[in-house]
């Protein structure tokens, strides 16, 4: 079963796709979707929609998508723009018929590292170990997205 994880952002949106069957976890693809700062916000949102749609068309058999909920305590302007990107992501996923699991950052860190207060390096290291990668996934947005996919998969299986 394929699971997609998404770490929303306006400049960088991380994604990770894992295939899980019983005892085996395989990392199929991961990376980031980027939108240039030179574009207007509407152009960036459209580009995010288009790029995510292309990713979904390459992996049509995704069972469930985990999307990280927003957590911003400092910059309201950044939170607002990322919230708009997250809205486009949720809309695109809904249009494609995906089952969506919204997960909190603390839940992801707890599921992957064992502590809801873990830092990004710890998440990267655990993903590296779990999939026996030669190096931690880069950038950290992609590692977070892989962790989100694993968390969504665990939640999905608990419901079934």
N, C-alpha and C positions, 0 to 999 in steps of 0.2 A: 504494500500500500504506500502510495506517495503522499508526502506531507510537505507543504510549503510554509516557510516562516518569513515574515516581513517585519523589518525594523524601519518604520516610516521616517522620512525626512524630505525636505524640499530640495536640498542640494545633493544629498546622498541617501538613497533608500537601499538598505541591505536586503538580500534575499538568500534563502538557502532551501534546497530541496533534498529531502531524505526519503529513502525507501526502507520501510520497516516491515519485515515479515517474521513473526514469532521472535526468534532469538537473534536475527541478523539485522544490523543497521548498516545501510550503505549511503554514503554521501554522493548524490548524483550531480549536483551543480550548485555553485554558490557564487556570489559576486555582489555588485552594486549597480543600481540604476542611477545615473547622474543627470542633473539638469544644470546647464550653464547659468551663471549669475548674470550674463549679458542679456538673457531673455527676460521678458516681462513675466509677472506672476502667472497670468492666464496661459502664456505660452509654455511655461514650465509645468503647469498642472496638466496641460494637454499632452506634453511630451511624456510625463509620468504615466498617464493613462495609456498612451500608445505603447510605451515600452513594457508595461506590465501586461497589457493585452497580448503582446507578442510572446512574452515568457509563458503565459498561460496557454497559448496556442501550441507551443512546443511541448507542453506537458499537460495534455488534456485529461489525463487519468488521475489528477490530484484529488485525494479523498477529502482533505480538510486543509484550511489555511489558518495559521496563527498570525495575528496582527498584534503587535505590542501597543498597549494603551499609552497615552502620553503621560509623562511626568516631567514637569518643568516647574521649578520653584523660584527661579530668578528672573528670567526674561519673558515678559508677557507677549512682546511682539514676536519673538521667535516661536513661542508656543502657539500663537494664533496662526502663523504661516504654516507651521508643521501640522497643525490641526486641519488646515485646508488640504494639505497633501494627503493626510490620513483619510479625509473625507473622500477624495478622489480614489484612493486605494480601495476603500470599503465599497464605494459605488461600482468600481470596475470588477471587483470580486463578486459582488452581488449579481451584477449583470451576467457574469459568466456561469452563475449557478453554483458556485463553490459554497461549501459549508465553512462558516467563519467562526473561529474561536478567538475572542479578544483576551489577551493575557497581560497581567501586570508585570512590570520589570522585576519586582521582588519575587514573584512566583517563578519566573524564568531562572533567576539566579539561584534560588533555593532548589529548584529541580535539577539544575545542572551541576552546581558547585556544592550545594548543601547549606548555603548561607544566603539569605536574602540581601546581605550587605556586601557581597563579593564585588570585586572590581572587574573592569573589562578584561584585564590581563588574565585573571583567574578563569573567566568564561572561555577566553581564547584557548588557554592551556587545556582545559577539560575537553573542549571540542577536538583539539589536536589529539589528545590521548584516546578519546572514544573512537575516532575514525582512523587512528594510527597514521596521522599525517606527518610528513617530515618537518613541518613548521606550523606554527599557529596560523589559522586563516586570517588573511588580511583583506581589506581593512577590518577594524573591529566591528563595524556595522554588519559585515557579512557573517562574522562569527556569532554576533548576537542573533542574527536571523536564523542561523542553523539551530541555535539553542531554543529559539521561539518555535521552530518547526518541531523539535523534539518534545517540547512542553505541550504543544497543541496535540501531538500524537498521543502522548500519555493521557491527556484529558479526554481525547476522543475514545480511546480504548476503555477508559473507566466508565464511560457512558454506555458502552455497548454490552 
